């Protein structure tokens, strides 16, 4: 594995930590089942704790449309054996007793879980070493060695690694890497903000309300965020793929703010060209570390403390920004790249890639090894954006 920065430096350590099947798009449900099995088996397999805890997730809402969507999703839950239960207004209030809110109902996703983002990826990487993996950190992949239209190796800043198959799992950087070789990957990254408190009063393990989400960490602190709140920066890559993202933008218009910042000129979506003998954009920015939004931090704290007075006066231990890479339909791409033999792509987790990540890795490995795929890979093919298929926006 080639890592330009360090394992867990970007999206995998900056998320809520939810490992869920609840409210997933139908295209992801089989893969999410594979992921949950993998999460459950990691600690025993590598003999290290990755922070996975099967605690169940609780949702509550006072929005009748949102409640109706959850109820409608139950039909899918039954088809895929997802253990979930609708909550009445009283049950939702008992589980999430928010001040000044009259919940219409909620959901208890019984078998869903949480992981520990700060430790999961590095711990799993250490476990992979026990099975023979080699991990090269602070070693950017600048490009590919291509012979007769097929991959022959990876050109890194420290030399060439020969290989006939390469998996691009570069997160927000994936499209930029692909573009060198004429591979189009419609990808847009949005900026989100989250905060971590110091250890505090327990209100539950994992809670969602329209104003905030709370995830209790192993040390008794909470990760706090607002679901769907994001900023979309105007960038050259964003303009290039704008028409693919129009259905999603229209659907998420109220939750997404438009911004112009450094990402117009620097980072994974800026204009960039380089050759394998020169410093690449991947070396100029080892870790994508956007500033957290002060406005979003204030909104998070307002939503939390107004609903849960017991957390009034909570101390903030840390806050951070993150770029979340999305596809036009909010479903990841796990696919061969048809234009370059031996190049594969696994990216576009669209804000819920942490929980489904082990399944993404398993399916990608099956494709690279030409093994029987663990699930039908058709919904995740890159070509769906170019073969005339209708863009059906999934859940974020």
C-alpha positions as CSV (number, residue, x, y, z in Angstrom):
1,X,0.0,0.0,0.0
2,X,1.3,3.4,-1.0
3,X,0.2,6.3,1.2
4,X,1.3,9.9,0.4
5,X,0.8,10.9,4.1
6,X,0.0,8.6,6.9
7,X,-2.7,5.9,7.4
8,X,-5.9,7.4,8.6
9,X,-4.8,11.0,8.0
10,X,-7.8,12.1,6.0
11,X,-11.4,10.9,5.7
12,X,-11.1,7.6,7.6
13,X,-10.2,9.4,10.9
14,X,-12.5,12.4,10.5
15,X,-16.0,10.8,10.4
16,X,-18.6,10.1,13.0
17,X,-17.7,6.4,13.2
18,X,-21.1,5.0,12.4
19,X,-21.2,1.5,11.0
20,X,-24.7,1.1,9.8
21,X,-27.1,-0.6,7.4
22,X,-30.0,1.6,8.4
23,X,-31.3,4.0,5.7
24,X,-28.7,2.8,3.1
25,X,-29.4,2.8,-0.5
26,X,-30.6,-0.5,-1.8
27,X,-27.5,-0.8,-4.0
28,X,-25.3,-0.8,-0.9
29,X,-27.2,-3.1,1.4
30,X,-25.6,-6.4,0.4
31,X,-22.2,-4.8,0.6
32,X,-23.0,-3.3,4.0
33,X,-23.8,-6.8,5.3
34,X,-20.3,-7.9,4.2
35,X,-18.9,-4.9,6.0
36,X,-20.6,-5.5,9.3
37,X,-19.3,-9.1,9.3
38,X,-15.8,-7.8,8.6
39,X,-16.0,-5.2,11.4
40,X,-17.2,-7.8,13.8
41,X,-14.3,-10.1,13.0
42,X,-11.4,-7.7,12.8
43,X,-10.4,-7.8,16.5
44,X,-10.3,-11.6,16.6
45,X,-8.5,-11.8,13.2
46,X,-5.7,-9.4,13.9
47,X,-5.7,-9.6,17.8
48,X,-6.1,-5.9,18.2
49,X,-9.1,-3.7,19.2
50,X,-10.3,-1.5,16.3
51,X,-12.9,0.2,18.5
52,X,-15.9,-1.6,16.9
53,X,-19.0,-1.7,19.3
54,X,-22.4,-3.1,18.3
55,X,-24.5,-0.6,20.3
56,X,-27.4,0.1,18.0
57,X,-28.2,3.6,16.6
58,X,-31.2,5.8,17.6
59,X,-32.9,8.3,15.3
60,X,-35.7,10.8,16.1
61,X,-37.4,13.4,14.0
62,X,-40.3,15.9,14.1
63,X,-40.4,16.0,10.3
64,X,-43.3,14.0,8.9
65,X,-41.6,13.6,5.5
66,X,-38.4,12.2,7.0
67,X,-40.5,9.9,9.2
68,X,-42.4,8.6,6.1
69,X,-39.1,7.9,4.3
70,X,-37.9,5.9,7.3
71,X,-41.1,3.9,7.3
72,X,-40.9,3.3,3.6
73,X,-37.3,2.0,4.0
74,X,-38.6,-0.8,6.2
75,X,-39.7,-2.7,3.1
76,X,-36.0,-2.8,2.1
77,X,-34.9,-3.7,5.6
78,X,-37.1,-6.8,5.5
79,X,-35.7,-7.9,2.1
80,X,-32.1,-7.7,3.4
81,X,-32.7,-8.9,6.9
82,X,-31.8,-5.6,8.6
83,X,-32.9,-5.7,12.2
84,X,-34.6,-2.3,12.6
85,X,-37.6,-1.0,14.5
86,X,-39.8,2.1,14.1
87,X,-40.3,4.1,17.3
88,X,-43.5,5.7,18.3
89,X,-43.5,9.3,19.4
90,X,-43.4,8.3,23.1
91,X,-40.6,5.7,22.4
92,X,-38.6,8.3,20.5
93,X,-38.9,10.7,23.4
94,X,-37.9,8.1,25.9
95,X,-34.8,7.2,24.0
96,X,-33.9,10.7,23.0
97,X,-35.4,13.1,25.5
98,X,-34.7,16.4,23.8
99,X,-35.8,19.6,25.5
100,X,-38.5,21.5,23.5
101,X,-38.9,18.9,20.8
102,X,-42.0,16.9,20.1
103,X,-40.8,13.9,18.2
104,X,-43.2,12.3,15.8
105,X,-41.3,9.1,15.9
106,X,-37.9,7.5,15.3
107,X,-35.9,4.4,14.4
108,X,-33.9,2.0,16.4
109,X,-31.4,0.2,14.2
110,X,-30.7,-2.7,16.6
111,X,-27.7,-4.3,15.1
112,X,-25.9,-1.2,13.8
113,X,-22.7,-0.1,15.5
114,X,-19.9,2.4,15.8
115,X,-16.2,2.3,15.2
116,X,-13.4,4.4,16.6
117,X,-12.2,6.5,13.7
118,X,-8.9,7.7,15.3
119,X,-7.7,4.1,15.8
120,X,-9.5,1.9,13.2
121,X,-7.5,2.5,10.0
122,X,-4.0,2.5,11.7
123,X,-4.9,-0.6,13.7
124,X,-6.3,-2.5,10.7
125,X,-3.2,-1.5,8.7
126,X,-1.0,-3.0,11.5
127,X,-3.1,-6.1,11.3
128,X,-2.6,-6.3,7.6
129,X,1.1,-6.4,8.1
130,X,0.7,-9.6,10.1
131,X,-0.7,-11.1,6.9
132,X,2.1,-10.0,4.7
133,X,1.0,-6.5,3.5
134,X,3.7,-3.8,3.1
135,X,2.7,-0.2,3.9
136,X,4.8,2.7,2.6
137,X,3.8,6.0,4.3
138,X,5.0,9.4,3.2
139,X,5.5,7.9,-0.2
140,X,3.2,9.4,-2.9
141,X,2.2,7.5,-6.0
142,X,3.0,10.0,-8.7
143,X,1.7,7.9,-11.6
144,X,1.6,4.6,-13.4
145,X,4.2,2.8,-15.5
146,X,2.1,1.8,-18.6
147,X,3.3,-0.5,-21.3
148,X,1.2,-1.1,-24.4
149,X,-1.9,0.3,-22.6
150,X,-1.6,-1.9,-19.6
151,X,-0.3,-1.2,-16.1
152,X,3.2,-2.4,-15.5
153,X,3.9,-0.7,-12.2
154,X,3.4,2.4,-9.9
155,X,5.8,5.3,-10.1
156,X,6.3,6.6,-6.6
157,X,8.4,9.5,-5.3
158,X,10.9,6.9,-4.1
159,X,11.0,4.6,-7.2
160,X,9.0,2.2,-9.3
161,X,7.1,-0.7,-7.8
162,X,6.3,-3.3,-10.5
163,X,2.7,-4.6,-10.6
164,X,0.2,-5.6,-13.3
165,X,-2.7,-4.4,-11.1
166,X,-3.2,-1.2,-9.2
167,X,-6.1,-0.1,-7.1
168,X,-6.7,3.7,-6.8
169,X,-8.3,4.2,-3.4
170,X,-7.2,7.8,-3.1
171,X,-10.4,9.3,-1.6
172,X,-10.8,12.9,-2.6
173,X,-7.6,12.6,-4.7
174,X,-8.8,9.7,-6.8
175,X,-10.3,11.6,-9.8
176,X,-7.1,13.8,-10.1
177,X,-5.0,10.7,-10.3
178,X,-7.3,9.0,-12.9
179,X,-7.3,12.1,-15.1
180,X,-3.6,11.7,-16.1
181,X,-4.6,8.6,-18.0
182,X,-7.8,9.8,-19.7
183,X,-10.0,8.1,-17.2
184,X,-13.0,10.3,-16.3
185,X,-14.3,9.8,-12.7
186,X,-17.1,12.3,-11.8
187,X,-16.2,13.2,-8.2
188,X,-17.0,16.2,-6.0
189,X,-15.7,16.8,-2.5
190,X,-17.6,18.8,0.1
191,X,-16.2,20.3,3.3
192,X,-17.7,19.2,6.6
193,X,-17.0,20.1,10.2
194,X,-17.1,18.1,13.4
195,X,-16.0,18.5,17.0
196,X,-15.0,16.3,19.8
197,X,-15.8,17.1,23.4
198,X,-13.9,16.2,26.5
199,X,-15.4,13.2,28.5
200,X,-18.8,14.2,29.7
201,X,-22.3,13.0,30.8
202,X,-23.6,10.0,28.8
203,X,-26.8,10.5,26.8
204,X,-26.4,7.3,24.8
205,X,-24.0,5.7,22.3
206,X,-25.1,7.0,18.9
207,X,-28.0,9.5,18.4
208,X,-29.3,11.3,15.4
209,X,-31.7,14.3,15.4
210,X,-32.3,16.8,12.5
211,X,-30.2,19.4,14.4
212,X,-27.2,17.2,15.5
213,X,-25.7,13.8,15.8
214,X,-23.8,12.5,18.9
215,X,-21.4,9.6,18.9
216,X,-19.9,8.5,22.2
217,X,-16.2,7.6,22.0
218,X,-14.4,5.0,24.0
219,X,-13.0,7.6,26.4
220,X,-16.4,9.0,27.2
221,X,-16.2,12.0,24.9
222,X,-18.6,12.8,22.1
223,X,-18.1,13.4,18.4
224,X,-20.7,16.1,17.5
225,X,-21.8,17.0,14.0
226,X,-24.8,18.0,11.8
227,X,-26.0,15.5,9.2
228,X,-25.8,16.8,5.7
229,X,-24.4,20.2,6.5
230,X,-21.6,20.9,4.0
231,X,-19.9,23.4,1.8
232,X,-19.3,22.8,-1.9
233,X,-16.3,24.8,-3.1
234,X,-16.3,26.0,-6.7
235,X,-13.3,24.3,-8.4
236,X,-12.1,23.4,-11.9
237,X,-12.9,19.8,-11.3
238,X,-16.4,20.7,-10.0
239,X,-17.1,22.7,-13.1
240,X,-15.9,19.9,-15.3
241,X,-18.4,17.4,-13.8
242,X,-21.2,19.8,-12.8
243,X,-23.8,18.3,-15.1
244,X,-23.4,14.9,-13.6
245,X,-24.0,16.3,-10.1
246,X,-27.0,18.5,-11.0
247,X,-29.6,15.9,-9.7
248,X,-27.8,15.6,-6.4
249,X,-27.4,19.3,-6.0
250,X,-31.1,20.0,-6.6
251,X,-32.0,17.3,-4.1
252,X,-29.5,18.6,-1.4
253,X,-29.9,22.3,-2.2
254,X,-30.9,23.3,1.4
255,X,-28.1,21.4,3.1
256,X,-25.2,22.5,0.9
257,X,-23.6,26.0,0.9
258,X,-21.4,27.2,-2.0
259,X,-18.0,28.5,-1.3
260,X,-14.8,29.7,-3.0
261,X,-11.5,29.0,-1.2
262,X,-8.0,27.7,-1.6
263,X,-9.3,24.5,-3.2
264,X,-9.9,26.5,-6.4
265,X,-6.1,26.7,-6.8
266,X,-4.7,24.0,-4.5
267,X,-5.7,20.5,-3.6
268,X,-7.4,17.5,-5.3
269,X,-9.8,19.5,-7.5
270,X,-7.5,22.3,-8.8
271,X,-6.0,22.4,-12.2
272,X,-2.7,20.4,-12.1
273,X,-0.3,18.9,-14.4
274,X,3.0,17.1,-13.6
275,X,5.2,14.3,-14.8
276,X,6.6,11.4,-12.8
277,X,10.0,13.0,-12.4
278,X,8.7,16.1,-10.6
279,X,7.0,16.8,-7.3
280,X,3.3,16.0,-7.7
281,X,0.2,17.6,-6.0
282,X,0.1,14.5,-3.8
283,X,3.4,15.5,-2.2
284,X,2.6,19.2,-1.9
285,X,-0.4,18.4,0.3
286,X,0.5,15.3,2.3
287,X,-2.6,15.5,4.4
288,X,-5.8,17.2,3.3
289,X,-6.6,19.2,6.4
290,X,-9.2,22.0,5.8
291,X,-10.1,24.4,8.6
292,X,-13.3,23.7,10.5
293,X,-16.1,26.1,9.9
294,X,-16.7,28.4,12.9
295,X,-20.3,28.9,11.8
296,X,-20.9,25.2,11.8
297,X,-19.2,24.7,15.1
298,X,-21.6,27.3,16.6
299,X,-24.6,25.6,15.0
300,X,-23.5,22.2,16.3
301,X,-23.1,23.5,19.9
302,X,-26.4,25.4,19.7
303,X,-28.3,22.3,18.4
304,X,-26.7,20.1,21.1
305,X,-27.1,22.3,24.1
306,X,-30.6,23.5,23.4
307,X,-31.8,19.9,23.0
308,X,-29.7,18.4,25.7
309,X,-29.2,20.8,28.7
310,X,-27.1,18.2,30.5
311,X,-24.4,19.0,28.0
312,X,-24.5,22.7,28.6
313,X,-21.0,24.0,29.2
314,X,-19.3,21.1,27.4
315,X,-15.7,21.6,26.7
316,X,-14.4,21.2,23.1
317,X,-11.3,19.1,23.0
318,X,-10.8,19.3,19.2
319,X,-12.5,20.4,16.0
320,X,-11.7,19.6,12.4
321,X,-12.7,19.9,8.8
322,X,-12.8,17.1,6.3
323,X,-13.3,16.7,2.6
324,X,-16.0,14.1,1.8
325,X,-15.7,12.7,-1.7
326,X,-19.0,12.1,-3.4
327,X,-20.2,10.5,-6.6
328,X,-23.2,11.9,-8.6
329,X,-25.5,9.2,-7.1
330,X,-23.9,9.0,-3.7
331,X,-23.0,5.4,-4.3
332,X,-19.3,4.4,-4.4
333,X,-17.4,3.4,-7.5
334,X,-15.7,-0.1,-7.1
335,X,-14.6,-0.9,-10.6
336,X,-12.1,-1.6,-13.3
337,X,-11.1,1.4,-15.4
338,X,-11.9,0.2,-18.9
339,X,-9.4,2.6,-20.6
340,X,-6.3,1.3,-18.7
341,X,-5.9,-2.5,-18.3
342,X,-4.9,-3.3,-14.7
343,X,-6.2,0.0,-13.2
344,X,-9.0,-0.3,-10.6
345,X,-10.9,2.3,-8.7
346,X,-12.5,2.3,-5.2
347,X,-13.6,5.7,-4.1
348,X,-16.7,7.9,-3.7
349,X,-17.9,6.8,-0.3
350,X,-20.1,9.9,-0.3
351,X,-20.1,10.5,3.5
352,X,-20.8,7.0,4.6
353,X,-17.7,5.2,3.4
354,X,-16.2,4.4,6.9
355,X,-18.9,1.9,7.9
356,X,-19.0,0.2,4.4
357,X,-15.2,0.5,3.9
358,X,-14.4,-3.2,4.7
359,X,-17.0,-4.3,2.1
360,X,-15.6,-1.9,-0.5
361,X,-12.1,-3.3,0.2
362,X,-13.4,-6.9,-0.1
363,X,-15.2,-6.3,-3.4
364,X,-12.2,-4.4,-4.8
365,X,-9.9,-7.2,-3.9
366,X,-12.2,-9.7,-5.6
367,X,-12.1,-7.7,-8.8
368,X,-8.4,-7.1,-8.8
369,X,-7.7,-10.9,-8.1
370,X,-10.4,-11.9,-10.7
371,X,-12.1,-13.9,-7.9
372,X,-15.8,-14.4,-7.7
373,X,-17.2,-11.1,-6.4
374,X,-18.7,-11.1,-2.9
375,X,-21.7,-9.1,-4.2
376,X,-22.9,-8.1,-7.7
377,X,-20.5,-5.4,-8.7
378,X,-22.8,-3.9,-11.4
379,X,-24.2,-1.0,-9.3
380,X,-20.7,0.1,-8.5
381,X,-19.3,0.2,-12.1
382,X,-17.6,3.4,-13.2
383,X,-19.3,3.2,-16.6
384,X,-22.7,3.8,-15.2
385,X,-22.0,7.5,-15.5
386,X,-21.4,7.3,-19.2
387,X,-23.5,4.5,-20.6
388,X,-26.8,6.4,-20.5
389,X,-28.0,5.0,-17.1
390,X,-30.2,7.3,-15.2
391,X,-28.6,8.9,-12.2
392,X,-30.6,7.9,-9.1
393,X,-29.4,9.8,-6.1
394,X,-29.0,7.6,-3.0
395,X,-28.9,8.5,0.7
396,X,-26.1,10.5,2.1
